Amino acid sequence: MAAPTAESIATCLRLGKSLGLARQGRLREAQQLLAAEGTLPESSLELHALASLATGDGDYARAQRLWRLLLQREPGHAEAKRMIDAIELWTTRPVWMNYLPIGATLAGVMLLIGLIAWMMTDSEPAPAAKPPAPSPVQSTPAYTPSAPPPPVNFSVPARPAEQPRRNRTR
């Protein structure tokens, strides 16, 4: 195994630092670190990272140029091919498709509101059922109380009188 050169170590350090900047959301600074003074990196690994950062930043024209350059350097680079196709598809779609995610979200919210409103109107109690009409033949019940029952009196017996305590001395 070959010993790492100073150039490969410097490349690893730049990649690590640019990754740290990218994780903090500082994509432009990460790109500037990899492409110092507007020059393109000679390392394919740094070019790959730079193309990924440009894609993530939304600079699709620049990202597509960088992916194409990477594909020229490495003709069998699968991710470069995939990203070029994806960016072309993304940039050539009709403008109205930009609003699909917003439209889908709004449709979902409206559907949810409608469902909640429907559930609230449906949850009202049903009207009370009418009692059945009396039958033409009236029958007399077997027992009809004439008066309420007398109240029941409970009495608690009184306690027996307490006996006086004797003083016990020992």
C-alpha positions as CSV (number, residue, x, y, z in Angstrom):
1,M,0.0,0.0,0.0
2,A,1.4,3.4,-1.0
3,A,2.1,6.0,1.6
4,P,-0.3,8.9,1.6
5,T,1.1,12.0,-0.1
6,A,0.8,15.5,1.2
7,E,-1.6,16.3,-1.6
8,S,-4.0,13.5,-0.7
9,I,-3.9,14.5,3.0
10,A,-4.6,18.1,2.0
11,T,-7.5,16.9,-0.1
12,C,-8.9,14.9,2.8
13,L,-8.6,17.9,5.1
14,R,-10.4,20.2,2.6
15,L,-13.2,17.7,2.1
16,G,-13.6,17.3,5.8
17,K,-13.7,21.0,6.4
18,S,-16.2,21.6,3.5
19,L,-18.4,18.8,4.9
20,G,-18.4,20.5,8.2
21,L,-19.4,23.8,6.6
22,A,-22.1,22.1,4.5
23,R,-23.6,20.5,7.7
24,Q,-23.9,23.9,9.2
25,G,-25.8,25.1,6.1
26,R,-22.9,27.2,4.8
27,L,-22.9,25.6,1.3
28,R,-21.4,28.6,-0.5
29,E,-18.4,28.7,1.9
30,A,-18.0,25.0,1.4
31,Q,-17.9,25.4,-2.3
32,Q,-15.4,28.3,-2.1
33,L,-13.1,26.1,0.0
34,L,-13.1,23.3,-2.7
35,A,-12.9,25.7,-5.7
36,A,-10.4,28.2,-4.3
37,E,-10.2,31.4,-6.3
38,G,-12.7,30.1,-8.9
39,T,-10.5,27.3,-10.1
40,L,-11.8,23.8,-10.4
41,P,-10.3,21.1,-8.3
42,E,-8.0,18.6,-9.9
43,S,-9.1,15.7,-7.7
44,S,-12.1,13.9,-9.0
45,L,-13.2,13.4,-5.4
46,E,-13.2,17.1,-4.7
47,L,-15.0,17.7,-8.0
48,H,-17.7,15.2,-7.0
49,A,-18.1,17.0,-3.7
50,L,-18.3,20.4,-5.4
51,A,-20.9,19.2,-7.8
52,S,-22.9,17.8,-5.0
53,L,-22.7,21.0,-3.0
54,A,-23.8,23.1,-6.1
55,T,-26.8,20.7,-6.6
56,G,-27.7,21.0,-2.9
57,D,-27.5,24.8,-3.2
58,G,-29.9,24.8,-6.1
59,D,-27.4,26.2,-8.6
60,Y,-28.5,23.6,-11.2
61,A,-26.7,25.2,-14.2
62,R,-23.3,25.1,-12.4
63,A,-24.0,21.7,-10.9
64,Q,-24.8,20.3,-14.3
65,R,-21.5,21.7,-15.8
66,L,-19.6,20.2,-12.8
67,W,-21.3,16.8,-13.2
68,R,-20.5,16.8,-16.9
69,L,-16.8,17.6,-16.2
70,L,-16.7,14.7,-13.7
71,L,-18.2,12.4,-16.3
72,Q,-15.5,13.5,-18.8
73,R,-12.8,12.7,-16.3
74,E,-14.4,9.4,-15.3
75,P,-16.6,8.1,-18.2
76,G,-18.2,5.3,-16.1
77,H,-19.2,7.5,-13.1
78,A,-22.8,6.3,-12.4
79,E,-23.8,9.1,-10.0
80,A,-22.6,11.8,-12.5
81,K,-24.8,10.2,-15.2
82,R,-27.8,9.9,-12.8
83,M,-27.4,13.5,-11.5
84,I,-27.1,14.9,-15.1
85,D,-30.4,13.2,-16.0
86,A,-32.1,14.3,-12.8
87,I,-31.1,17.9,-13.3
88,E,-32.2,17.9,-16.9
89,L,-35.6,16.4,-15.9
90,W,-36.0,18.9,-13.1
91,T,-35.1,22.0,-15.2
92,T,-37.2,21.0,-18.2
93,R,-40.4,20.2,-16.4
94,P,-43.4,22.6,-16.9
95,V,-43.6,25.6,-14.6
96,W,-47.0,24.6,-13.2
97,M,-45.3,21.5,-11.7
98,N,-43.5,23.8,-9.3
99,Y,-46.8,24.3,-7.5
100,L,-47.8,20.7,-7.2
101,P,-46.4,20.2,-3.7
102,I,-48.2,23.3,-2.5
103,G,-51.4,22.3,-4.2
104,A,-51.2,18.8,-2.8
105,T,-50.7,20.2,0.7
106,L,-53.6,22.5,0.4
107,A,-55.9,19.8,-1.0
108,G,-54.9,17.6,2.0
109,V,-55.7,20.4,4.5
110,M,-59.0,21.1,2.9
111,L,-59.9,17.4,2.9
112,L,-59.0,17.2,6.6
113,I,-61.1,20.3,7.4
114,G,-64.0,18.8,5.5
115,L,-63.7,15.5,7.3
116,I,-63.6,17.2,10.7
117,A,-66.7,19.3,9.8
118,W,-68.5,16.2,8.6
119,M,-67.7,14.3,11.8
120,M,-68.9,17.2,13.9
121,T,-72.2,17.5,12.2
122,D,-72.7,13.7,12.2
123,S,-72.0,13.5,15.9
124,E,-75.2,15.3,17.0
125,P,-77.5,13.0,19.0
126,A,-80.3,11.4,17.1
127,P,-83.8,12.6,17.9
128,A,-85.5,10.7,20.6
129,A,-87.8,7.9,19.4
130,K,-91.5,8.6,19.9
131,P,-93.2,6.2,22.3
132,P,-95.5,3.7,20.6
133,A,-99.1,4.7,20.3
134,P,-101.3,3.1,22.9
135,S,-103.2,0.0,21.8
136,P,-106.9,0.3,21.5
137,V,-107.5,-2.3,24.1
138,Q,-106.4,-1.0,27.5
139,S,-105.4,-3.5,30.0
140,T,-105.2,-2.7,33.7
141,P,-101.9,-3.5,35.4
142,A,-101.9,-6.3,37.9
143,Y,-100.7,-4.0,40.8
144,T,-101.2,-0.3,41.2
145,P,-99.9,1.2,44.4
146,S,-102.5,3.3,46.1
147,A,-100.1,5.1,48.5
148,P,-96.4,5.4,48.9
149,P,-95.0,3.0,51.5
150,P,-94.5,4.3,55.0
151,P,-91.1,5.6,55.9
152,V,-88.8,3.2,57.8
153,N,-87.5,4.5,61.1
154,F,-84.2,3.2,62.3
155,S,-83.3,3.7,65.8
156,V,-79.9,3.1,67.4
157,P,-80.0,1.7,70.9
158,A,-78.5,4.0,73.5
159,R,-75.2,3.1,75.0
160,P,-75.2,1.7,78.4
161,A,-74.1,4.2,81.0
162,E,-70.4,4.1,81.6
163,Q,-69.2,2.5,84.8
164,P,-66.9,4.7,86.9
165,R,-63.3,3.8,86.7
166,R,-61.6,2.6,89.7
167,N,-58.2,4.0,90.6
168,R,-55.7,1.3,90.6
169,T,-52.7,1.9,92.6
170,R,-49.9,-0.5,92.9
